[in-house]
Amino acid sequence: MAYILIVEDEKPINNLIRKSLEKIGHTCHSVFDGETALAEIAAQEFDLILLDIMLPGIDGLKVLKKIKEVEQYRNIPVIMTTARGEEADIICGLEMGADDYVVKPYSPKVLIARIRAGLRRQEENGAGIIETILQQGDIRMDTARHEALCDGKPLELLATEFAILKLFLANPEIVFTRSQIISAVRGQDYPVTDRSVDVQILGLRKKLGNAGDMIETIRGIGYRFRVIA
């Protein structure tokens, strides 16, 4: 189980989150402002940080920036929460290195799913695990053999389509901006436009058929691979 720092200034929400996470076995530490959060991060080792954007004093985006500036802390998964739902805040947080975001009001089940995804991704990255088989729903990928199936039928994917699908399958429920997709697929500073990403996503959805609906457009931000129960 994980040790999670909850940074949320509204005490009823903070308490609700803590109780929900402790109920499934996590250990939580609650703080209510940005300054205290930074002090606690410096003093303790956390597995994940749940960080509200709107905080008294230092806001969540400034806290995130300080976290990512310190090598010792920059790999801690950070999930941003916001009541605004404003595109500019969300994009800024993701571009600064946040792993995901949740817009209030949200259900505890959705939040727990996002936290599990963030922890799983961190565990795999930290352990240097390279999965050869990735599967979500009817989509199955063998990365070692460079093969992908949907509903048991082979998918004829272009190299970029394969790389994008691999990124999504390995990171379900994580929101990626178009620039993050470009960097992950082609490397930093690769000369590909946002529009070309949209074209690749369109082609991938068509080839996936009904399963293409799992690739969700996050308006003004990018895309997320949505796991359908």
C-alpha positions in Angstrom: 0.0 0.0 0.0 1.1 3.6 -0.6 1.8 6.6 1.5 -0.2 9.5 0.0 0.0 13.2 0.7 -3.4 14.9 0.4 -3.0 18.7 -0.2 -6.6 20.1 0.0 -7.6 23.2 1.9 -11.3 22.2 2.2 -11.3 20.1 5.4 -14.5 18.1 4.6 -13.1 17.1 1.2 -9.7 16.4 2.7 -11.3 14.1 5.3 -13.5 12.3 2.8 -10.5 11.6 0.5 -8.4 10.4 3.4 -11.1 8.1 4.7 -11.8 6.6 1.2 -8.1 5.9 0.7 -7.5 4.5 4.2 -10.5 2.2 3.8 -8.6 0.4 1.0 -5.4 0.2 2.9 -3.4 3.3 2.0 -1.7 5.5 4.6 -2.5 9.2 4.2 -1.1 12.5 5.5 -3.3 15.6 5.1 -2.2 19.2 4.8 -4.2 22.3 3.9 -1.9 24.7 2.3 1.1 24.8 -0.2 3.7 25.9 2.3 3.0 23.0 4.6 2.9 20.6 1.7 6.4 21.6 0.6 7.7 21.2 4.1 6.2 17.7 4.4 7.6 16.6 1.0 11.0 17.7 2.1 10.7 15.8 5.4 9.0 12.6 4.3 8.9 10.1 1.5 5.6 9.9 -0.3 4.5 7.5 -3.0 1.9 9.9 -4.5 0.7 13.5 -4.1 -2.9 14.5 -4.5 -2.6 18.3 -5.1 -5.4 20.9 -5.3 -4.8 23.8 -7.6 -6.6 26.4 -5.5 -4.8 26.7 -2.2 -4.2 29.6 0.2 -0.7 31.1 0.0 1.3 29.2 -2.6 -1.2 27.7 -5.1 -1.0 24.1 -6.4 0.7 25.0 -9.7 3.6 26.7 -7.8 3.8 23.7 -5.5 4.0 21.4 -8.5 6.7 23.6 -10.1 8.9 23.4 -7.0 8.4 19.7 -6.8 9.6 19.2 -10.3 12.6 21.4 -9.8 14.1 19.1 -7.2 15.5 15.8 -8.6 14.8 14.0 -5.4 11.0 14.6 -5.7 10.3 15.1 -9.4 9.4 11.4 -10.0 6.7 11.3 -7.4 3.3 11.0 -9.2 1.2 14.1 -8.8 -2.5 14.1 -9.5 -4.0 17.6 -9.6 -7.5 18.4 -8.5 -9.5 21.5 -9.4 -13.0 23.0 -9.1 -12.4 25.3 -12.0 -12.2 22.8 -14.9 -10.5 25.6 -16.8 -8.5 24.4 -19.8 -5.6 26.8 -19.1 -5.0 25.4 -15.6 -5.3 21.8 -16.7 -2.9 22.2 -19.6 -0.4 24.1 -17.4 -0.4 21.4 -14.8 0.1 18.6 -17.3 2.8 20.5 -19.2 4.6 21.1 -15.9 4.7 17.4 -15.2 1.5 16.4 -13.4 0.5 12.8 -14.1 -3.2 13.4 -14.2 -6.0 15.7 -13.1 -9.5 15.3 -11.6 -12.2 18.0 -11.8 -14.4 18.5 -8.8 -16.9 17.3 -8.0 -15.6 13.8 -8.5 -16.6 10.4 -7.2 -14.3 8.6 -4.8 -14.3 5.6 -7.1 -13.0 7.7 -10.0 -10.3 9.2 -7.8 -9.2 5.8 -6.5 -9.0 4.5 -10.1 -6.7 7.5 -11.1 -4.6 7.0 -8.0 -4.2 3.3 -8.7 -3.1 4.0 -12.3 -0.6 6.6 -11.1 0.9 4.2 -8.5 1.0 1.4 -11.0 2.8 3.5 -13.5 5.3 4.7 -10.9 6.0 1.1 -9.7 6.7 -0.1 -13.2 8.9 2.8 -14.1 10.8 2.5 -10.8 11.4 -1.2 -11.1 12.4 -0.9 -14.8 9.7 -3.3 -15.8 9.2 -3.7 -19.5 5.9 -5.4 -20.3 5.7 -7.4 -23.4 1.9 -8.1 -23.2 -0.5 -5.2 -22.8 -4.2 -5.6 -22.7 -7.3 -3.5 -22.1 -10.7 -4.8 -23.0 -10.6 -6.5 -26.4 -7.3 -4.9 -27.4 -4.2 -7.0 -26.8 -0.6 -6.0 -27.8 2.6 -8.0 -27.8 5.3 -5.3 -27.8 8.2 -7.8 -28.3 6.6 -9.2 -31.4 5.2 -5.9 -32.5 1.7 -7.4 -32.8 -1.6 -6.0 -31.9 -5.0 -7.7 -31.9 -8.6 -6.3 -31.4 -11.3 -8.9 -30.6 -8.8 -11.6 -31.7 -8.2 -10.1 -35.1 -4.8 -8.7 -36.2 -4.5 -4.9 -36.5 -2.6 -3.5 -39.4 -1.1 -0.5 -37.7 1.4 2.1 -38.9 4.5 2.4 -36.8 3.3 5.7 -35.2 -0.2 4.2 -34.6 1.4 1.2 -32.9 3.5 3.5 -30.7 0.5 5.6 -29.7 -1.6 2.6 -28.9 1.2 1.2 -26.8 1.4 4.4 -24.8 -2.3 4.3 -24.1 -2.5 0.6 -23.2 0.4 1.1 -20.8 -1.1 4.2 -19.2 -4.9 3.8 -19.0 -6.9 6.7 -17.7 -3.9 9.1 -18.0 -4.5 12.3 -19.9 -1.8 13.1 -22.5 -1.5 16.4 -24.2 -0.7 16.3 -27.9 2.9 17.4 -27.2 3.3 14.7 -24.6 2.2 12.1 -27.1 4.6 13.5 -29.7 7.5 13.3 -27.1 6.6 9.8 -26.0 6.3 8.4 -29.5 9.0 10.3 -31.4 11.2 11.8 -28.7 11.7 15.4 -27.6 11.6 18.2 -30.2 10.4 15.9 -33.0 8.9 18.1 -35.7 5.4 16.9 -35.7 2.3 19.1 -35.4 -0.6 18.8 -33.1 -2.8 18.3 -36.2 -0.8 15.3 -37.2 -1.5 13.7 -33.8 -5.2 14.2 -34.4 -4.9 12.5 -37.8 -3.0 9.5 -36.3 -5.7 9.2 -33.6 -8.5 9.3 -36.2 -6.8 6.5 -38.2 -6.2 4.4 -35.0 -9.8 4.8 -33.9 -11.1 3.6 -37.3 -8.9 0.5 -37.2 -10.0 -0.3 -33.7 -13.7 -0.2 -34.8 -16.1 -0.1 -31.8 -13.1 -0.3 -29.4 -11.9 3.0 -30.8 -14.4 4.7 -28.4 -12.0 3.9 -25.6 -9.7 6.7 -26.9 -11.4 9.7 -25.4 -10.9 13.2 -26.6 -10.3 15.7 -23.8 -11.4 18.9 -25.4 -8.6 21.6 -25.6 -6.1 19.2 -24.0 -5.5 15.9 -25.7 -6.5 12.3 -25.3 -7.1 9.6 -22.7 -7.5 5.9 -23.0 -10.7 5.2 -21.1 -11.1 1.7 -19.5 -14.6 0.5 -20.0 -15.7 -1.8 -17.2 
